[in-house]
Structures are given as structure tokens and as C-alpha cells.
Amino acid sequence: MPPLLLALVAIGIWSSLALLTTLVAGLPPLFSTGVALCIGGLVGLPGVRNWRLPPFTFAVGVGGIFGYHALLFAAFSLAPAVEVNLLNYLWPLLIVLLSPLVLRGLRLTPRHVAGAVAGLSGAVLIATGGGPIGAASGGQLPNQLAGYLLALSAALVWAVYSLMTKRVPPFPTSAVGGFCLASGLLSLALFRLSGGATFVMPHPNPGEWLALAALGIGPMGAAFFAWDAALKRGDPRIIGSLAYLTPLLSTMNLVLFGGKKVGPLALVALVLIVGGAALGALGKRSR
């Protein structure tokens, strides 16, 4: 499958993450993340023979998947969701901008930069609804610096992980199942430790179990495999630009299936995101 198509498959699956997450909102985030990642890892069991990797490569995979989710959920617990979501969607921009620093033989063209900036602008509109940062908290920017720094760190971790999969010695995409399973077990262990002496095991209802299974099979499972394969075969600058479609498609799913409403600014965001992705895809490869 062509790398751009693989990237679009991953982006399409990730667009269901927000909708599925609303179905498990009553469960502790670390528990939901751990269960979903373990299911995603089990999906990759047919390729378990490829899970034996050099320690550094395995550390990059687990550090990327577990580190990203741990930092992001910590950020959501400390700062307003709108601002955290906005900072989180800096990762496509960081993939584009960091490509020449992490990978040899690549440089940015004006089109790559313009596409990244246009896509980021669209993501800002989607995340904020056109309002100023801090509007969700009465227009006053809260003193939640730690949460913002964690969100920025999560975006940086995912961008570096995505690029490092091309930098480390080649490994089969099926090894991503090992990354997911190890990350899920770490999430569950952290959830257990965070409960301390008052730890209570959650008891999801049948609907929540179905949502967790869908999360594990899709956004926190198959999407990681498709993303890894896309990055291995394609240009990270172009794929990073296409990733700006994620917040747009995610919002559309919430509108179509989650009963959410979006204002007219969504059309402006559509032009910016799709236009930015097109600009990034048209950027010439340079060696």
C-alpha cells in the first residue's frame, strides 16, 4: 500500500479517538489507556516473533507510545482541555520541522513550512472554536504552566518517536504490537500505583467494554501499525502535513455521530487544513 494511503488510513482511524473516548469518560483515563493499548498489542500477536528487538529500539517504541499518552493525560488533569488539545496538535508541525534535524538528507522547502503553518492555523480554529486561548475558563489564562508544558512535551515525544522509527535500525511493523502491549501494561501499573491504599478496580459496563475494544483495535492499535508503515516508506514532511486532517475529521465525527455542534469557522478550518496538507504534499523532496 502506498505510504500516503497508509498515513490517511491511520489518520482516518485516529479521527474516531475523540468520539470513542466520550463513551468511556466515566472510567479512569490511565485504566482506559492501559486496557486499550493491551488490546492493541494483542491484535499484533500474530507477529510476536518479530518483537525481539535491540533494547534501544524497544525503548524508543515504548517511550514514544507510553510517554505520549502518559504526558497527555497528565496535561488534561492539570490544564483546560481546549488549550491542552491545541498544544497537543503541534505534533504534526514538529514532525515537519524536526525532519531535517533527526533524519539525514532532508531539508525543508518553503512549501513544507507554509503547509505546516496553514495546517496549524486550522487546527487552532478547530481546537478553540475561533475564540482566544483561555476563553474556556472565562477569558482568563489560568496559571497552569505545568499542564501546558506537559502537553508540549507530549507533542514533542510523539513527533520524535515518529521520526526515530526511521532513524533506528529497520524493524518489522509487526513489532509495534510489542510496543503497545508493553505500554498498556505500564499504564495499568501506573494506574494501580496511583490508587495507593484506596485503589478500587473499575468495573466497566458492557457498552464501555465494547468502546474499549474498539479503541484498542482501532485508534490505539491498527492506527499505530499503519502509521509506522507509512513513516517507514514515505516522506515524513509530507506525512506530517497530512496529519493536520486528524483534528478536522475528529470534529466531523463528533458532529455526525456524537451530537456536537460546530460553528461556521469549521469551513475556514477546512480550507486551512486541507490547503496546508496539499501544500505539504506538493513540497519537493530534496537530498
Secondary structure by P-SEA (a helix, b strand, c coil): ccaaaaaaaaaaaacaaaaaaaaaccccaaaaaaaaaaaaaaaaccccccccccaaaaaaaaaaaaaaaaaaaaaaacccaaaaaaaaaaaaaaaaaacccccccccccaaaaaaaaaaaaaaaaaaccccccccccccccccaaaaaaaaaaaaaaaaaaaaaaaccccccccaaaaaaaaaaaaaaaaaaaaacccbbbbbbcaaaaaaaaaaaaccccaaaaaaaaaaacccaaaaaaaccaaaaaaaaaaaaccccccccaaaaaaaaaaaaaaaaaaccccc
